Amino acid sequence: MTNTALDRALARIASPDFGKTPIVREQSSGPWSKELIRAIAMDIGKAVVHHIETMYPAAIKACPSTFKLSVRNSVHNEIMAAIEITDEGQIIARLKERKQHRRKIKSFYTKIRKSDRT
């Protein structure tokens, strides 16, 4: 059995010394350890892949073998990046920037695919 981040976090919580010593946290991880947040982000990424596999099996078959790994890691990375910001103004700015970025990239790829067809 592998020792995953979730296993390590659960073992630390179950320890009789839990809460007796201060926990050193990385940057703005809030009330949870960075390790536990990573495990949660990875689980959400896997859940998204599972949903795609279940609801859109033809899409999975049509995609390269790296598709599921790419989706899982993309979701994980977005969550990890989002939790680094704690200021409300910065969060709003990040959401706005991410929306603009998605639109720009979608437009860019739409143009490329149109030109490939002609």
Secondary structure as UniProt FT lines:
FT   HELIX           5..14
FT   TURN            16..20
FT   TURN            27..28
FT   TURN            30..31
FT   HELIX           34..55
FT   HELIX           57..62
FT   TURN            65..66
FT   HELIX           67..82
FT   TURN            83..84
FT   HELIX           88..117
//
